Amino acid sequence: MDDTASLLALADRMLWVTALVAAPVLLATLAVGLVIGVIQAATSINEQTLTFVPKLAVTALVLVLFGASMMALVGDFTQEIFDQIARTGL
């Protein structure tokens, strides 16, 4: 019973870490896509590369700015998993 609760807590933490790591990139890309979509609708310009290039640039910028903190979050979670495995003795 204790192992089940431990695994569920670990799965819950895993989902939160995944959301926290993915959120900055997804939110920034969503915001840029929305702004460009409004501009395209207002000007009737339907160019595919007009949406792709700014999204790619913003994604790269977010990864440069927040990449270290994202990796630290993933590293801490990985360390927590290995500590928990060592405690259970598997």
N, CA, C and O of each residue as an XYZ file, in Angstrom:
360
protein
N       0.831     -1.192      0.000
C       0.000      0.000      0.000
C       0.870      1.248      0.000
O       0.565      2.226     -0.682
N       1.946      1.210      0.763
C       2.844      2.359      0.826
C       3.547      2.571     -0.513
O       3.791      3.705     -0.923
N       3.872      1.456     -1.195
C       4.514      1.568     -2.510
C       3.585      2.197     -3.534
O       4.021      2.967     -4.390
N       2.310      1.871     -3.444
C       1.337      2.446     -4.375
C       1.213      3.940     -4.172
O       1.190      4.700     -5.141
N       1.134      4.370     -2.928
C       1.043      5.801     -2.637
C       2.314      6.519     -3.073
O       2.262      7.644     -3.569
N       3.441      5.869     -2.887
C       4.714      6.459     -3.299
C       4.785      6.607     -4.819
O       5.251      7.627     -5.325
N       4.328      5.598     -5.537
C       4.334      5.668     -6.997
C       3.356      6.715     -7.512
O       3.652      7.412     -8.483
N       2.204      6.834     -6.879
C       1.241      7.857     -7.286
C       1.772      9.261     -7.014
O       1.566     10.172     -7.814
N       2.446      9.430     -5.898
C       3.047     10.733     -5.592
C       4.150     11.060     -6.596
O       4.301     12.211     -7.009
N       4.910     10.057     -6.982
C       5.963     10.253     -7.966
C       5.378     10.590     -9.338
O       5.913     11.441    -10.048
N       4.290      9.929     -9.710
C       3.629     10.227    -10.978
C       3.050     11.638    -10.971
O       3.111     12.337    -11.982
N       2.495     12.057     -9.850
C       1.969     13.411     -9.730
C       3.087     14.443     -9.872
O       2.932     15.442    -10.575
N       4.193     14.199     -9.214
C       5.341     15.104     -9.307
C       5.893     15.131    -10.735
O       6.309     16.181    -11.224
N       5.895     13.979    -11.394
C       6.377     13.901    -12.773
C       5.522     14.759    -13.704
O       6.050     15.449    -14.576
N       4.211     14.715    -13.520
C       3.327     15.528    -14.345
C       3.546     17.018    -14.105
O       3.512     17.812    -15.045
N       3.771     17.396    -12.853
C       4.030     18.814    -12.553
C       5.352     19.276    -13.154
O       5.431     20.373    -13.706
N       6.377     18.461    -13.053
C       7.678     18.820    -13.631
C       7.560     18.950    -15.145
O       8.123     19.871    -15.737
N       6.838     18.041    -15.765
C       6.640     18.108    -17.216
C       5.923     19.387    -17.605
O       6.306     20.048    -18.570
N       4.885     19.741    -16.859
C       4.143     20.975    -17.146
C       5.020     22.211    -16.947
O       4.971     23.143    -17.750
N       5.810     22.220    -15.893
C       6.671     23.379    -15.628
C       7.784     23.524    -16.657
O       8.201     24.640    -16.969
N       8.263     22.413    -17.180
C       9.322     22.478    -18.187
C       8.755     22.900    -19.545
O       9.389     23.661    -20.275
N       7.575     22.410    -19.877
C       6.999     22.696    -21.196
C       6.293     24.045    -21.265
O       6.174     24.620    -22.347
N       5.826     24.558    -20.139
C       4.993     25.765    -20.140
C       5.661     26.999    -20.747
O       5.026     27.663    -21.566
N       6.893     27.345    -20.400
C       7.455     28.571    -20.981
C       7.532     28.551    -22.512
O       7.212     29.543    -23.167
N       7.950     27.433    -23.069
C       8.064     27.336    -24.527
C       6.676     27.379    -25.166
O       6.459     28.095    -26.143
N       5.749     26.616    -24.615
C       4.414     26.559    -25.198
C       3.685     27.888    -25.106
O       3.040     28.309    -26.066
N       3.780     28.556    -23.956
C       3.075     29.832    -23.790
C       3.654     30.921    -24.677
O       2.909     31.709    -25.261
N       4.978     30.970    -24.783
C       5.595     31.977    -25.642
C       5.247     31.738    -27.109
O       4.945     32.682    -27.839
N       5.289     30.496    -27.537
C       4.955     30.176    -28.918
C       3.479     30.447    -29.195
O       3.127     30.923    -30.274
N       2.626     30.150    -28.240
C       1.204     30.423    -28.397
C       0.940     31.918    -28.529
O       0.149     32.338    -29.373
N       1.598     32.718    -27.701
C       1.406     34.170    -27.759
C       1.873     34.737    -29.094
O       1.184     35.564    -29.692
N       3.028     34.304    -29.559
C       3.537     34.795    -30.839
C       2.635     34.348    -31.982
O       2.355     35.130    -32.891
N       2.181     33.111    -31.948
C       1.281     32.620    -32.981
C      -0.032     33.383    -33.006
O      -0.577     33.653    -34.076
N      -0.539     33.728    -31.836
C      -1.780     34.496    -31.762
C      -1.607     35.900    -32.329
O      -2.454     36.373    -33.087
N      -0.521     36.561    -31.967
C      -0.264     37.911    -32.482
C      -0.084     37.884    -33.996
O      -0.643     38.720    -34.706
N       0.686     36.938    -34.482
C       0.911     36.863    -35.926
C      -0.375     36.484    -36.654
O      -0.632     36.970    -37.755
N      -1.173     35.625    -36.050
C      -2.448     35.262    -36.656
C      -3.383     36.455    -36.784
O      -4.074     36.602    -37.791
N      -3.405     37.311    -35.759
C      -4.233     38.524    -35.819
C      -3.712     39.466    -36.902
O      -4.491     40.053    -37.652
N      -2.396     39.602    -36.975
C      -1.807     40.475    -38.005
C      -2.113     39.922    -39.398
O      -2.449     40.680    -40.308
N      -1.998     38.614    -39.563
C      -2.299     38.020    -40.872
C      -3.770     38.189    -41.232
O      -4.099     38.428    -42.394
N      -4.651     38.069    -40.254
C      -6.074     38.245    -40.537
C      -6.393     39.691    -40.894
O      -7.250     39.953    -41.738
N      -5.710     40.618    -40.257
C      -5.969     42.031    -40.520
C      -5.419     42.469    -41.873
O      -6.006     43.326    -42.535
N      -4.299     41.888    -42.285
C      -3.670     42.325    -43.534
C      -3.923     41.376    -44.701
O      -3.507     41.668    -45.822
N      -4.583     40.263    -44.471
C      -4.868     39.250    -45.495
C      -3.609     38.683    -46.132
O      -3.621     38.311    -47.306
N      -2.531     38.615    -45.378
C      -1.295     37.989    -45.849
C      -1.287     36.553    -45.328
O      -1.301     36.328    -44.118
N      -1.264     35.599    -46.230
C      -1.285     34.196    -45.838
C       0.005     33.503    -46.271
O       0.006     32.675    -47.182
N       1.069     33.847    -45.620
C       2.377     33.269    -45.921
C       2.748     32.306    -44.792
O       2.718     32.684    -43.621
N       3.097     31.062    -45.138
C       3.415     30.047    -44.149
C       4.667     30.390    -43.354
O       4.702     30.191    -42.139
N       5.692     30.899    -44.022
C       6.940     31.184    -43.321
C       6.803     32.360    -42.368
O       7.605     32.509    -41.446
N       5.805     33.186    -42.580
C       5.594     34.325    -41.688
C       5.222     33.869    -40.290
O       5.520     34.568    -39.322
N       4.586     32.730    -40.157
C       4.260     32.212    -38.827
C       5.370     31.328    -38.273
O       5.586     31.294    -37.062
N       6.067     30.622    -39.137
C       7.055     29.652    -38.681
C       8.319     30.298    -38.131
O       8.800     29.908    -37.067
N       8.854     31.262    -38.830
C      10.139     31.854    -38.443
C      10.062     32.577    -37.095
O      10.941     32.355    -36.262
N       9.070     33.424    -36.830
C       9.018     34.050    -35.503
C       8.798     33.049    -34.368
O       9.357     33.208    -33.283
N       7.989     32.024    -34.615
C       7.797     30.998    -33.583
C       9.097     30.275    -33.286
O       9.408     29.997    -32.127
N       9.853     29.972    -34.322
C      11.140     29.307    -34.142
C      12.110     30.200    -33.371
O      12.831     29.728    -32.492
N      12.124     31.482    -33.703
C      13.018     32.418    -33.017
C      12.634     32.572    -31.544
O      13.505     32.601    -30.674
N      11.344     32.670    -31.266
C      10.893     32.818    -29.874
C      11.173     31.543    -29.090
O      11.556     31.612    -27.922
N      10.992     30.396    -29.703
C      11.294     29.135    -29.035
C      12.779     29.059    -28.682
O      13.137     28.656    -27.575
N      13.636     29.443    -29.617
C      15.077     29.445    -29.342
C      15.423     30.432    -28.234
O      16.241     30.124    -27.367
N      14.811     31.615    -28.251
C      15.073     32.613    -27.217
C      14.629     32.131    -25.837
O      15.342     32.320    -24.851
N      13.465     31.516    -25.771
C      12.972     30.998    -24.483
C      13.879     29.886    -23.976
O      14.157     29.812    -22.780
N      14.339     29.028    -24.866
C      15.238     27.958    -24.440
C      16.577     28.505    -23.961
O      17.178     27.954    -23.038
N      17.048     29.584    -24.579
C      18.301     30.198    -24.119
C      18.102     30.842    -22.747
O      18.954     30.716    -21.868
N      16.974     31.530    -22.570
C      16.733     32.236    -21.316
C      16.378     31.298    -20.162
O      16.864     31.478    -19.045
N      15.538     30.305    -20.424
C      15.032     29.450    -19.355
C      15.570     28.032    -19.387
O      15.183     27.210    -18.557
N      16.453     27.728    -20.327
C      16.947     26.366    -20.468
C      17.679     25.850    -19.244
O      17.524     24.686    -18.874
N      18.470     26.696    -18.613
C      19.223     26.255    -17.433
C      18.284     25.918    -16.279
O      18.485     24.918    -15.590
N      17.269     26.735    -16.064
C      16.335     26.444    -14.975
C      15.482     25.222    -15.288
O      15.124     24.464    -14.386
N      15.155     25.028    -16.562
C      14.411     23.823    -16.944
C      15.236     22.569    -16.678
O      14.737     21.587    -16.128
N      16.496     22.616    -17.073
C      17.356     21.456    -16.853
C      17.629     21.223    -15.374
O      17.765     20.078    -14.944
N      17.711     22.298    -14.589
C      17.881     22.130    -13.149
C      16.663     21.454    -12.536
O      16.794     20.606    -11.653
N      15.486     21.828    -13.005
C      14.253     21.207    -12.520
C      14.216     19.727    -12.865
O      13.863     18.899    -12.025
N      14.576     19.393    -14.091
C      14.610     17.990    -14.510
C      15.699     17.234    -13.755
O      15.492     16.085    -13.364
N      16.847     17.858    -13.547
C      17.931     17.213    -12.803
C      17.563     16.945    -11.359
O      17.876     15.880    -10.826
N      16.899     17.901    -10.716
C      16.451     17.701     -9.332
C      15.438     16.567     -9.246
O      15.473     15.753     -8.323
N      14.536     16.525    -10.220
C      13.548     15.448    -10.226
C      14.208     14.096    -10.442
O      13.826     13.111     -9.809
N      15.192     14.040    -11.327
C      15.912     12.790    -11.566
C      16.651     12.341    -10.315
O      16.667     11.154     -9.987
N      17.259     13.288     -9.619
C      17.943     12.963     -8.365
C      16.954     12.443     -7.331
O      17.263     11.514     -6.585
N      15.776     13.035     -7.288
C      14.735     12.580     -6.366
C      14.302     11.149     -6.688
O      14.072     10.347     -5.782
N      14.191     10.834     -7.969
C      13.810      9.474     -8.374
C      14.876      8.471     -7.933
O      14.552      7.424     -7.373
N      16.140      8.788     -8.185
C      17.204      7.864     -7.803
C      17.316      7.725     -6.287
O      17.612      6.637     -5.793
N      17.085      8.797     -5.545
C      17.079      8.700     -4.085
C      15.951      7.803     -3.599
O      16.128      7.020     -2.666
N      14.804      7.920     -4.230
C      13.670      7.091     -3.837
C      13.916      5.619     -4.187
O      13.526      4.731     -3.429
N      14.554      5.360     -5.315
C      14.894      3.986     -5.672
C      15.881      3.417     -4.658
O      15.762      2.258     -4.262
N      16.847      4.218     -4.238
C      17.837      3.747     -3.254
C      17.174      3.477     -1.897
O      17.563      2.547     -1.189
N      16.173      4.290     -1.536
C      15.492      4.079     -0.255
C      14.655      2.800     -0.248
O      14.572      2.111      0.769
N      14.034      2.486     -1.393
C      13.199      1.290     -1.439
C      14.021      0.019     -1.575
O      13.540     -1.066     -1.244
N      15.245      0.135     -2.054
C      16.124     -1.024     -2.141
C      15.840     -1.923     -3.327
O      16.087     -3.128     -3.276
N      15.320     -1.338     -4.394
C      15.031     -2.155     -5.574
C      16.286     -2.418     -6.340
O      16.251     -3.091     -7.371
